[in-house]
């Protein structure tokens, strides 16, 4: 296993670099476990002092919509709307048909005419694959998988368990 790659300029980051703990999540928008973990992540972020990074890990062999949903989020990034789209996909619905994709894009204020070409952009596919490759190299095999200050936690994702991991990371 390789160490967790450092934060990249094009990573999706919430929170300041001065936070005492950085949580990196490898997730899949079509994974019910990733979506369920989002409530715990939201509560950890509300506590403050945490920097959060989301990286794509679409489980294409298990979740038929994983790739297109990751592409939607990356296409939203091209319009500086990654986090609104991320939150929408986590909390509201899974876009699977073209009209659903456009409805989700409209819901977060994206320019709809820019979406179709972006969804087929090879650079977006490469960006997603970079996350997948880095995750695999660091030991990720399922979603959601979390790293607390570089230490892998890929067990339970309920709030008490993740809060305990956060506490341990602060103590290290």
PyMOL commands that set and color helices and strands:
alter all, ss='L'
color gray80, all
select helices_A, chain A and resi 32-46+66-77+82-91+98-107+112-119+122-137+159-171
alter helices_A, ss='H'
color red, helices_A
select strands_A, chain A and resi 12-14+21-27+50-56+145-148+151-153
alter strands_A, ss='S'
color yellow, strands_A
deselect
rebuild
show_as cartoon
